Amino acid sequence: MKTLSVDLGDRSYPIHIGTDLLANKQLVTPHVSGSQVMIVSNDIVAPLYLEQARALFTDFKCHHVILPDGEKHKTLNDLNLIYDALLSRHFDRGCTLVALGGGVVGDMTGFAAASYQRGVNFIQIPTTLLSQVDSSVGGKTGVNHPLGKNMIGAFHQPSCVLADINTLNTLEDNQLSAGLAEVIKYGLIRLPEFISWLEQNMDKLLARDPQALSYAIEVSCQCKAEVVTADEKEGGVRALLNLGHTFGHAIESGAGYGNWLHGEAVAIGMLMAAELSMREGWLSSKDVQRVKDLIIAAKLPVELPDMMTYDVFMDLMRVDKKVRDGKINFVLYNALGDAKVTHDFKAEHLRQTIEQYQKKN
């Protein structure tokens, strides 16, 4: 087992990474506040891991609530299922919520914890690669709105993250690939040597080699922990973690939530960011091809869904959280492994980039 730390003073917390962690209650019980525990999961994960999770909290009054699976259920309406469970069981403000699932469960549980009685404790037990390397760490919580992804939410840090690699054995192949998109992201924004490692080890990751997965998760979480420690609420360097997300969130919204996985949309978003950077003169065509080859190797898409025209992109990106003073900010590249946030690009280069990756019929 590896244990990393997100250093935020009295709100610091550990990230435990390893195998068989769902059998080790000593990792989580010190981080439970009060006597009441509410486990939040979904109808895919609960049949697999709910009983193991409940066994971690036998020393507490433990209940659970099961959400419907999928990004389309990441809504204020479905969030009420958590509030209903808490209120009907008379949970007080000393309780602890536990997110058992992927990014949707984690984001919704975190937002419920941030807002229930104006803020209660919560623990993350991520069961997908994407949530283990990204969404469970850093305290971003929220739900989607029909006009924009993650537009309603709050920063609310967990008290502990428990990433059991064993849970990845039951993950569908497309979900594993979606998680690899976020792993690739860390290399592209600040770890050029990690890009090389991924190029050499992608087959092992897809084969779920435990040593390769453990290393990739550790590097990813260490990178994110350092960034969050430096910039908790995205006032500076943390914005680099949004590489591919301005394009990606537009794709998710335009295609209909759940039709494209978050990691799939981010993957082509990172490629489009490379294309735009090349058109601005910051990357070479070989750099763009390298990004494309890595995304293809991870079995991720490199063509846009049919409905994503230039006009659709622009309409959706204008309501992205990264818009400032009416200007769309992108995370682009100075070089592979060296990213920056900028709105300084030519409009015709953006149009050419979008048209470049439209599906060729």
Buried (B, 14 or more C-beta within 10 A) or exposed (E): BBEBEBEBEEEEBBBBBBBEBBEBBEBBBEBBBBEBBBBBBBEBBBEBBBEBBBEBBEEBEBBBBBBEBBBBBBBEEBBEBBBEBBEEEEBEEEBBBBBBBBBBBBBBBBBBBBBBEEEBBBBBBBBBBBBBBBBBBBBBBBBBBEEBBBBBBBBBBBBBBBBBBBBBEEBEEEBBBBBBBBBBBBBBBBBEEBBEBBBEBBEBBBEBBBEBBBBBBBBBBBBBBBBBBEBBEBEEBBBBBBBBBBBBBBBBBBBEBBBBBBBBBBBBBBBBBBBBBBBBEBBEEEBBEBBBEBBBBBBBBBEBBEEBBBEBBBBBBEBBBBBEEEEBBBBBBEBBBEBBBBBEBEEEBBEBBBEBBBEEE
